[in-house]
């Protein structure tokens, strides 16, 4: 199956700082990547759709200035949580679509963000 | 209204037995995809099985099979010969829209516990 990596796997930061999370498709090209947020024992909430070479599409209620997404290449998308606050603490997961397999979404291992 | 409904928050199954995890969906799109993912305690989302809306036969992948009943809008996951390692959270997901504008919607999940 297709492999998606995510870095870092875990990050702890102080309130007010910015944190960048990288999502890479390792063995395939992904024109579209998705960013999700998952609260403890809850389902995945789609935050935004990241399109290579164009602006991300944000879901309703997600602040685009707070969660900056850059999809610089066909294998890399980044999510930057700007001026992080404790309420931003969560599990962030990215996924990338593999066109050759019915656009099956393959997920990264996730990043656990803790804002102190 | 919920687009993906998983009515079983938790399930128990005896090792080596089969178990069915329920999923119903709601869409007016003629073309859609249905997915099941497994999320162990480590947090990663593992793709298990895919069913396209036009697929005539139920999808199967090893011990996983998808009981697709289009008229009832259900896509239940059947795990045969359960193993202890199957204990995890299971999410049903639906892909809607057209290529390039896909949206993926997740259910609330079912926590499966396999008993020795």
Interface residues (C-beta under 8 A of the other chain):
Chain A: X1 X31 X32 X34 X42 X43 X44 X46 X49 X91 X93 X95 X97 X101 X102 X103 X104 X105 X106 X107 X108 X109 X110 X112
Chain B: X33 X35 X37 X42 X43 X44 X45 X46 X47 X50 X52 X91 X93 X95 X99 X100 X102 X103 X104 X105 X106 X107 X108 X109
